Amino acid sequence: MRRRDFIGLSAATLALSACEPLARLRGLGIPLSVLRPGMADGHRLRDAIKLPEPGGELSTGVAILGGGIAGLTAAWRLAREGYTDFILLDGPEPDGNAAATRFSVGAENYAAPRGAHYLPLPSRESTHVREILADLGVIRANPQSERPEYDESALVHSPEERVWYQGAWHEDLLPTRALPEAEAAQHRRFEALIASLRTARGADGRKLFAIPIVESSRDPVWRALDRLSFAAWLRREGYTAPSLLTYLDYASRDDYGAGLAGISAWAGLHYFAARDGRAANAEPGAVLTWPDGLQTLARGLGKYIPAGQRYAGYALRIEEGRNGVRVLCRDKDGKVYTLNARRAICALPLHVAARVVPNLAGYGFDARRHLPESAPWLVGNILLRGFPKEQAGVNLAWDNVVHGSRGLGWVVSTHQDLRAARPAHTVFTTYRALADATPRAGRDLLQRAPDTELLALALEDMEQVYHPLDLWRRMQAVELILRGHGMAIPRPGYLDNPGLAALRSTDGRLLFAHGDLSGYSVFEEAAWWGDIAAQRILKG
């Protein structure tokens, strides 16, 4: 794709920064692409369009249906243990929420995430994640120890995060030092609570909050928090500081796609208390990141799949029979065929599985009662020539958040770049969970809103901080990614969802594996269920 060089643009052209966003793009010759991964295919399933007759057949030992982190982890485990009689069917978007993009500028390529962009240091309970990271070279030594040694290039570099608060940047995402003592005291009280919860155990001897969540304590005193919203719990506990509530609401939207009133109090505390991984060569709370986000890990897992056994396309119908599983598939060219397998792993989001597994209720899952709500997301990748001007004495961070914004800020894809001088270009990736209305209304917005409105949402946080003229004259290309079902929302009561429990325990010809089985969507949970499914197959 060719991009216009902005050097020499007239002041009249740059003055378009005062106009609506799409006119600015067109006036400056900036290309815009809008991606809706899986939306058209999903709507065909939703609308129950008559399925075509298959034109051929294919057979395999195991069919892995879905090429996100759960499916890729299942393939990694099978291949790692020497079982290679499988086929992985990618789905409409290879790598799922770990997908990434690349912009080419001359001889340079700039990668950026289209979804998930970081991984917290895995806790002791996340043995499967540590094993993956060791296999991929991210953990360099002692993978199952208290403090493994990590690849320095993957540990997020300083400055890690900052928040824009009252017209200035502050370190970290909670501007405690800039606040009155009464508010700062509530910050410290909440932080002390979280510190105590990280090591606390329930009456059953398990950690109160663990990742994966199935390793968490089932102590009924603490599980009762799942019946409250996070907002109600905070009120009950006397947390009223506006700055703290704003920060916690940001964290809820960032990890769960819904605000304080929309998630379980147990989930709200789990967000902070379960993340206690340590490293021999990093400070507590460090995270792992790469220019293309978690696609680095997805790509590493994919290398374990034997050549010719990863197929483009997606499942239309999955049916278990006496002798195995029959899958009706559509390939990348639109041709339909039957994939016969002795066993299959349905590594699809549950809102998709509910459409393609006709008898899902037979596995104990009633989509009308058990299907988690899923949050719509908007991700924007903004290719920039150079870097926007910062406040004097302030350095750009990896994660940049505007306090009180309905957006989730932006991450900088070139932050981990180790070259001596800054690169000629960079990509800022903006995130926004459409959490201000119902998920259905958010999906309707993504489907029907003009590009103008979507672009304005993607750029809103950056335009609050940077001078519009400087920002727009640097812009080279824009990519928007619309995710109607970006992640499962852990509503109050999600821990005791009987449908999820039923799918988690299924161990027949058809197995289920996806982060949705945990009631929320992160790498560790998706990888856990992919690994569990593969191990069940290996056990026969």
Secondary structure as UniProt FT lines:
FT   TURN            7..8
FT   HELIX           11..14
FT   HELIX           15..18
FT   HELIX           21..28
FT   STRAND          32..35
FT   TURN            37..38
FT   HELIX           39..46
FT   TURN            47..48
FT   STRAND          57..65
FT   HELIX           69..80
FT   TURN            81..82
FT   STRAND          86..89
FT   TURN            94..95
FT   HELIX           96..98
FT   STRAND          100..105
FT   TURN            106..107
FT   STRAND          108..113
FT   STRAND          118..120
FT   TURN            124..125
FT   HELIX           127..135
FT   TURN            136..137
FT   STRAND          139..141
FT   TURN            143..144
FT   STRAND          149..150
FT   TURN            152..154
FT   STRAND          161..165
FT   TURN            166..167
FT   STRAND          168..171
FT   HELIX           176..178
FT   HELIX           181..197
FT   TURN            198..199
FT   TURN            203..204
FT   HELIX           213..215
FT   HELIX           220..223
FT   HELIX           224..227
FT   HELIX           230..236
FT   TURN            237..238
FT   HELIX           242..256
FT   HELIX           260..262
FT   HELIX           265..273
FT   TURN            280..281
FT   TURN            284..285
FT   STRAND          287..289
FT   TURN            291..294
FT   HELIX           295..302
FT   TURN            303..304
FT   TURN            307..308
FT   STRAND          310..311
FT   STRAND          313..320
FT   STRAND          325..331
FT   TURN            332..333
FT   STRAND          336..346
FT   HELIX           350..356
FT   TURN            358..359
FT   HELIX           360..363
FT   HELIX           367..370
FT   STRAND          374..385
FT   TURN            392..393
FT   STRAND          399..402
FT   TURN            403..404
FT   STRAND          410..412
FT   TURN            413..416
FT   STRAND          425..433
FT   HELIX           439..448
FT   HELIX           451..465
FT   HELIX           468..474
FT   STRAND          475..488
FT   TURN            492..493
FT   HELIX           494..496
FT   HELIX           498..505
FT   STRAND          510..512
FT   HELIX           515..518
FT   HELIX           523..538
//
